[in-house]
Amino acid sequence: MRVAIAGGTGAFGRALAGRWHGAGIDVVIGSRDPERAARQAAAVGVSGATNENAVRDAELVVLAVQSAAAIDTARGLADAIGSTPVLCVASDLHVTKEGIVAARSEGSVAEDVAAVVQGPVVSGYQALPAAQLARSELLDEDVLVCGDDAEAKRLALDLGQKLVSGRALDAGPLSNARALEGMTAVILHVNRTYKVVAGLRLTGFS
Ligand SMILES: NC(=O)c1ccc[n+]([C@@H]2O[C@H](COP(=O)([O-])OP(=O)(O)OC[C@H]3O[C@@H](n4cnc5c(N)ncnc54)[C@H](OP(=O)(O)O)[C@@H]3O)[C@@H](O)[C@H]2O)c1
């Protein structure tokens, strides 16, 4: 299977690319700059291309550009993406005097992305820290994915299971993306307060 990571030159996309490449998945890193894509891709042993060329012929597109650029990037790539499923990993956060908070009181980045592409959009992976992903051990946490399309969600969950020692969990419809995106603010706050790199584990499974 072929996964394209738009904005894969960033810490998160690069770490995903390295993990999946190690698991035998065909990964292409995308960038606005093909030379940067080639450089970063070579460092993790995958191929690199412009975002537009990377997303063509992929079976899943991970939208891993800076969160503030996610919606515009999805709009710009919509024709090249076509009906391919998109995994949105973005969170819309504000830094305030009181701390890092969720920027939205309704909707989500993922739902806005879904409004500009033709294929199904799922949202997830927000709680997986890039720095931990870049190491070799599986992350000691669960990975959550929400979305309205069962097949796209299964794809993102199967790929997510390759990253963690915990569970890859179906987190419901795409409207739950607001909760997943908002949880990032909580985790970043906890990290800052307790000087840790926190992750998510749901209990109650026997
Ligand atoms: N970092 C983490 O621990 C982590 C964890 C979970 C989820 N995420 C999510 O993963 C995504 C990427 O995170 P990151 O830390 O890797 O971000 P990042 O390094 O800030 O950005 C990733 C890439 O986005 C591209 N980019 C930057 N500005 C852009 C613009 N205006 N238009 C189009 N592309 C632009 C750049 O690629 P080019 O310049 O090469 O085009 C950059 O390498 C974010 O949505 C973040 O919330 C991150």
The ligand as an SDF file (V2000), in Angstrom:
LIG
                    3D

 48 52  0  0  0  0  0  0  0  0999 V2000
    4.7210   17.5080   16.2940 N   0  0  0  0  0  0  0  0  0  0  0  0
    3.9830   16.6370   16.9560 C   0  0  0  0  0  0  0  0  0  0  0  0
    4.3950   16.0650   17.9900 O   0  0  0  0  0  0  0  0  0  0  0  0
    2.6020   16.2960   16.4630 C   0  0  0  0  0  0  0  0  0  0  0  0
    1.8660   15.2760   17.0860 C   0  0  0  0  0  0  0  0  0  0  0  0
    0.5990   14.9420   16.5990 C   0  0  0  0  0  0  0  0  0  0  0  0
    0.0730   15.6610   15.5270 C   0  0  0  0  0  0  0  0  0  0  0  0
    0.8110   16.6720   14.9650 N   0  0  0  0  0  0  0  0  0  0  0  0
    0.2260   17.4300   13.8520 C   0  0  0  0  0  0  0  0  0  0  0  0
    0.9670   17.1090   12.6940 O   0  0  0  0  0  0  0  0  0  0  0  0
    1.0210   18.2410   11.8230 C   0  0  0  0  0  0  0  0  0  0  0  0
    2.4690   18.5450   11.5030 C   0  0  0  0  0  0  0  0  0  0  0  0
    3.1540   18.8040   12.7140 O   0  0  0  0  0  0  0  0  0  0  0  0
    4.7100   19.2040   12.6730 P   0  0  0  0  0  0  0  0  0  0  0  0
    5.1270   19.4330   14.0660 O   0  0  0  0  0  0  0  0  0  0  0  0
    5.4640   18.2300   11.8230 O   0  0  0  0  0  0  0  0  0  0  0  0
    4.5850   20.6210   11.9070 O   0  0  0  0  0  0  0  0  0  0  0  0
    5.6230   21.5730   11.2340 P   0  0  0  0  0  0  0  0  0  0  0  0
    6.9860   20.9900   11.2910 O   0  0  0  0  0  0  0  0  0  0  0  0
    5.4190   22.9470   11.7790 O   0  0  0  0  0  0  0  0  0  0  0  0
    5.1060   21.6140    9.7260 O   0  0  0  0  0  0  0  0  0  0  0  0
    5.0740   20.4930    8.8950 C   0  0  0  0  0  0  0  0  0  0  0  0
    5.2920   20.9290    7.4640 C   0  0  0  0  0  0  0  0  0  0  0  0
    4.2230   21.8140    7.0640 O   0  0  0  0  0  0  0  0  0  0  0  0
    4.6700   22.5000    5.9140 C   0  0  0  0  0  0  0  0  0  0  0  0
    4.1530   23.8700    5.9910 N   0  0  0  0  0  0  0  0  0  0  0  0
    4.4900   24.8300    6.8720 C   0  0  0  0  0  0  0  0  0  0  0  0
    3.8050   25.9700    6.6140 N   0  0  0  0  0  0  0  0  0  0  0  0
    3.0330   25.7000    5.5330 C   0  0  0  0  0  0  0  0  0  0  0  0
    2.1160   26.4820    4.7590 C   0  0  0  0  0  0  0  0  0  0  0  0
    1.8380   27.7540    5.0680 N   0  0  0  0  0  0  0  0  0  0  0  0
    1.4900   25.8760    3.7230 N   0  0  0  0  0  0  0  0  0  0  0  0
    1.7550   24.5680    3.3950 C   0  0  0  0  0  0  0  0  0  0  0  0
    2.6340   23.8020    4.0750 N   0  0  0  0  0  0  0  0  0  0  0  0
    3.2590   24.3630    5.1310 C   0  0  0  0  0  0  0  0  0  0  0  0
    6.2060   22.4670    5.9150 C   0  0  0  0  0  0  0  0  0  0  0  0
    6.6070   21.6620    4.8270 O   0  0  0  0  0  0  0  0  0  0  0  0
    7.3210   22.2620    3.5210 P   0  0  0  0  0  0  0  0  0  0  0  0
    7.8980   23.6090    3.9130 O   0  0  0  0  0  0  0  0  0  0  0  0
    8.3770   21.2510    3.2560 O   0  0  0  0  0  0  0  0  0  0  0  0
    6.2550   22.3470    2.5020 O   0  0  0  0  0  0  0  0  0  0  0  0
    6.5380   21.7520    7.2210 C   0  0  0  0  0  0  0  0  0  0  0  0
    7.6860   20.9400    7.1300 O   0  0  0  0  0  0  0  0  0  0  0  0
    0.3040   19.3870   12.5690 C   0  0  0  0  0  0  0  0  0  0  0  0
   -1.0300   19.4500   12.1450 O   0  0  0  0  0  0  0  0  0  0  0  0
    0.3670   18.9380   14.0220 C   0  0  0  0  0  0  0  0  0  0  0  0
   -0.6820   19.4620   14.8080 O   0  0  0  0  0  0  0  0  0  0  0  0
    2.0470   16.9960   15.3880 C   0  0  0  0  0  0  0  0  0  0  0  0
  1  2  1  0
  2  3  2  0
  2  4  1  0
  4  5  1  0
  4 48  2  0
  5  6  2  0
  6  7  1  0
  7  8  2  0
  8  9  1  0
  8 48  1  0
  9 10  1  0
  9 46  1  0
 10 11  1  0
 11 12  1  0
 11 44  1  0
 12 13  1  0
 13 14  1  0
 14 15  2  0
 14 16  1  0
 14 17  1  0
 17 18  1  0
 18 19  2  0
 18 20  1  0
 18 21  1  0
 21 22  1  0
 22 23  1  0
 23 24  1  0
 23 42  1  0
 24 25  1  0
 25 26  1  0
 25 36  1  0
 26 27  1  0
 26 35  1  0
 27 28  2  0
 28 29  1  0
 29 30  1  0
 29 35  2  0
 30 31  1  0
 30 32  2  0
 32 33  1  0
 33 34  2  0
 34 35  1  0
 36 37  1  0
 36 42  1  0
 37 38  1  0
 38 39  2  0
 38 40  1  0
 38 41  1  0
 42 43  1  0
 44 45  1  0
 44 46  1  0
 46 47  1  0
M  CHG  2   8   1  16  -1
M  END
$$$$
